[in-house]
């Protein structure tokens, strides 16, 4: 049975139980699941038919969540994350997160620029994986109707917040310089200026 709700309330329990939901992020509708639940993460890969060597972006509500992964961000990485809406790729040493970094030894984090989602992650008390809610190669859905077309009852819950037409987030990696891996909702030039 397809369950559609207008807010995040019911979704807290679904995620805590290891479920997968479709909900709006700060950019697009995403497939959200507990990043610390390996089974839930694998389910997201299978639903998206995502290439198994491509890591997923992880949403966190605040910088202190990075300590879960044993990551100490540099001051530049911290500044980028605090700007909200920028995805920052950081190196990770811990092999127990192999199922997340897929052999790349780095993970991509973002503090979403969307208050209801930040509050939701805080209630779930877990970081969330959040790829766009479409099978690989298909267009991200602009509304719940399209997401339901893609996934039907294979997803535990849909959170409908109307039309969501955005660009995916800009992904950056900080080395000596700032490398723009993917240009998205925040122009690379603006990010470089910011620093």
MOSULNOR-V44150 format. One record per run of one state. SS is the DSSP state (a for helix, b for strand, c for the rest). FROM is the first residue (numbers start at 1). TO is the last residue. If there is no record, write none. Layout:
BEGIN
ss & from & to
SS & FROM & TO
SS & FROM & TO
END
This chain:
BEGIN
ss & from & to
c & 1 & 3
b & 4 & 5
c & 6 & 8
a & 9 & 16
c & 17 & 20
b & 21 & 24
c & 25 & 28
b & 29 & 34
c & 35 & 37
a & 38 & 48
c & 49 & 56
b & 57 & 59
c & 60 & 62
a & 63 & 69
c & 70 & 74
a & 75 & 82
c & 83 & 85
b & 86 & 91
c & 92 & 94
a & 95 & 101
c & 102 & 105
b & 106 & 110
c & 111 & 114
a & 115 & 124
c & 125 & 127
b & 128 & 132
c & 133 & 143
a & 144 & 154
c & 155 & 156
b & 157 & 159
c & 160 & 169
b & 170 & 174
c & 175 & 177
b & 178 & 182
c & 183 & 187
a & 188 & 194
c & 195 & 195
END
